[in-house]
Amino acid sequence: MTRMFVWSKLSSLKWMDVWEEMFAGEQRAVMTRLPGKKTIRLEVYCEKKSEAQKIFKEFGGSVRELKAQNWAAMGSELPEPVKIGKALLLVGTDKAAELVEIKQSNPGREVISIPPELAFGTGHHATTATALRMLVDFAKSRAGTEWSMIDLGTGSGVLAIAAEKLGAGSAWGCDFDAMALRAAAKNLKRNKTKKVVLEEMDVFKWKPGKKVDCVMANIFHDILEKVFPKIAKAVRKDGMVVVSGILKSQAAGCLAAGEEAGLVFEEVVTKGKWVTARGRLK
């Protein structure tokens, strides 16, 4: 049985933005507001005790071991459903009876089940939700045609799953985090997603092959800046690039690096401290 360790700490709600910025891009991090209180609980899930202890030494809090069978029970309250236009509905439940009822109550919407097992991206964060809206618009423009996508830093797999639900003929996602990919594999199965292929890979080792219609990357700004040339090589001339997970303070430099690599960004959306951008080849 795989061992897992969790670092946790309680903090005031007023410091939420600070913590969010502190752990920007850390896909193992979970931030939960306690019901009825102006308090948040911060958690980071690690495969090695030494990783959790390193965070403890820097920020205090506590470290405990978590058995694998408890992963899905990390949070007793499911997040609220997220509607992406009239096309998608993201829910936290994975119970068959509840999903049937939800689908019946939302005709016309593709329902995607992403339980917050390890919070590798449930669609609730502004960066993911905005990227999904851009994907919905792109899918509408390609309705009735065969299109493909790449999801760099796939996390929970939600973007790739959404792509298939929206009509993509194929989707490929990669992530360097083995835990994220295990969670994503479960999500592919529960959403009956059969056209998505996931691979454990560092994006720095990724070698673009056949060009695709859509490239999405929700990763650190400094990583984006280095892989923009690869992204530019991977997308078709009439395709779309979506980059997200960028702090507002980092956006100008990050997007400038993308433009230097041969991209032009036609839409930049800011939600709080976060920026998501939609672009294409120049």
N, C-alpha and C positions, 0 to 999 in steps of 0.2 A: 504494500500500500504506500502510495506517495505521501511523503510528509510535507507539511506546509506550515509556515510561521507567519503570524500577522503582527504588525506593529500598529498600535492604536493610540489615539489621543483625543480628548475632548477640548473644544475651543469655543469661544464666543462667536456668534453668528456674524458680528461686525468684522471679523477677521477672515471671512470666507474668501473674499477676492484675493487676499494676500496668500492664503494657502493654495488657492486655485492656481495662482501664478507660480508659486513655489514648486508645485508638482505638475506643471504644464507638460503634457506629453507622456507622463508616467502612467502607462496603461494598467498597472497593477493597483493603482490608487482608487479608493472609494471614499466619497464624501457624502454623508447623510445628515440631514437636518432632523433633530429629535422632535417628535410630535409635541406640539404645545409649548415648546421651549425655544429660547433664543440661543440654542446651543447646537453645534455640529460635531459629529464624530468622524474623525479621520482614520482611515485604515489603509495599510499597504501590505499586500500579500506577497510573500517571498518563498522560494523553494529552499533557500539556505538560511539558517538561523543567523549566520554572520551578516547577511544583508539587512535583516530586520534590526539587528543590534546596532548596525552602523547608523541607521535612521534614529534609533533610540538615543544614541550618544549625542546626536546633533540637535534633536528636538524634544527629548524627554518622552513621556508617555509610558507605554508598557509593551512587552513582547510576550506572546503566548503561542503554543503549538496548536495547530488546527488539523483535525483529522479529515481525510479526504471526503468522508461521507457527510461532513458538515458544511461543505462548500456552498451547496445550494441553499442552505438555511442561514446564510450570513445576515440577511436582512429580513425581518418578519413582515415588513410592509412593502408591497410592490409599488413601483413608480406608476404615475398616472399615464394612461395611453397617450401617444403622440400621433397627431394627424398631420400628414404631409399632403396638403391640398386635398383633392378628392380621390387620390390614387392609392395612398398607403396609410396603414394604421399599425403603429408599433405598440405591442403590449408586453407586459412582463410575465404574464401567466403562461404556463405550459400545460395546463390541465385541459384535456381533450373536450370535456363537456363545456367548459367556459369558452374555449376557442370556437366551438360550434355556435354558441349563442352570440358571441361577438361578431362572427362572420355573418350570421343571419341579420344582425342589427346594423350592419354596415355594408349593404349591397353596393357593388361597384368598387370597393376598396380592397386591395390586397392586404391581408392581415399577416404581419410578421411577428413571430414570438421570439423575443430575446430576453430570457430571464436574467436578472442581474446577478449571475453566479459569481463572476469575478470582475464585473463592471469594466469589461474590455470595450465598451461602447454599446450602449443600449438605444442610442438615438435621441436621448434626452438632452445631451450637451449641445450648446448652441452651434458648435462647429459641425457636429455630425448632422444635426437637423437641417442646417443651411445647405450642407453638401447634398443631402437627400432631396431637398427642394430643387436644386440645380439638376440633379439626376432625373427627377420626374419631368422637368421641362425638356431635357435632352431626349428622353424616351418618347415624349409626345412628338417631337420633331422627326423621330425615326420610326414612327408607327408604321407597321406593315413591311419593314425592311429588316434585314439581318444585321445586327451590330454586336460589337464585342467590347469588353472592358477589362481593365487592370486595376486592382486595388492594392496600393502599396501601404503597408502597415495596417493590415486588414483587421486586427483586433478581434472583435466578436464575429466578424464576417458580415456585419449588417449591410454594408454598402454593396458587396458582391451579391448577397441574397436579394437585396432590393433590385439590383440590376436584372437578375433573372426573372423576378416577379413582374418587372416592367417590360419584359420582352427581349432581353439580351439573349443572343444565341449561345454565347459563351462568356465566362468570366474567370479570371485567374487572380488569386490574391496571395500575398506573401507577408510573413511577419517573422522577426527574429526570435520572438518569445514563444517557447514551446507550450507554456500554459495557455497563452492566448489561442494558439492553434487547436489545442484540445477543446477549449470552450467553443471555438468556431465550428469545429467538426460536429459537435453536439447540435449546434444551431442549424447547420446544414441539414442534418437528419430530421430534426423536429419540424423544419419548414419544408421538408420534401424537396430540397433544392438539389438537382442532379446535374446541372450544367456548370457548377462552380468547382474549380480545382484550386486547392490551397497547398502552399509549400512553405516549409520552414527555411527562411533565407534572409540574410542581411541585405538591405537594399543596395549597399555598396558593392555587393557581389552579383547583383542582378544584371543580366545582359539582355537588353531588349532584342526580341526576335521579330516575328511578324508584326507589322503595325496594327494597332487596334483603333477603334472609334472613340474610346473614352478612357482616360487615365485619371484616377482619383488617388490622392495622397493626403492622409490625415496624420502627419508626422511632425517631428521637431523642425523648426525653421532652419537650423544650421544644417540638418541632414538634407532638407529640401534644396538648399542653396547648392549643395554638392551634387545632387542627383538630377537637377534640372536638365543638364545636357542629355541624360539618358531618357528622361521623360519626353523631351523634344524629339528624340529619335524614335520613340515608341508610338507616338500618336499620328494618325493620318492627317493629311492636309486639311480636310473638312471636319476633323474630330474636335473633341472637347477635353480640356484639362481642368480639373478642379483640385485646388490645394487648400488645406484647412489646418486647424490646430495651431494657428499663428497668433501670437500676442500682438495687439495693436502697436506696441512700441517696437516690434520687430518687423512689422509688415513692409515698410518702405524698402529696407535693405533686402529683404527676402524676395519681394516681387521684382525688384531691380535685377537681382541675379537671374530670375526666370526670364526676363526680357533680354538680358545679355545672352542667354542660351538659345534665344530664337522664338520666344513666346510673347504674346501680347495679351494682357488681361482686360477683358471688356466689362467685367462686373466685379466689384469689390464690395462685400457686405460686412459691416461691422456690427457685432452683437456684444455689447458690454466691452470686455477687454479683448475679445476674440475677432479674428478676421478670417473670412473664407473668400477665395477668389476663383472666378471662372475665366479661363483663357483658351487660346488656340495658337497654332503656329502662325508666325507673321507671314 
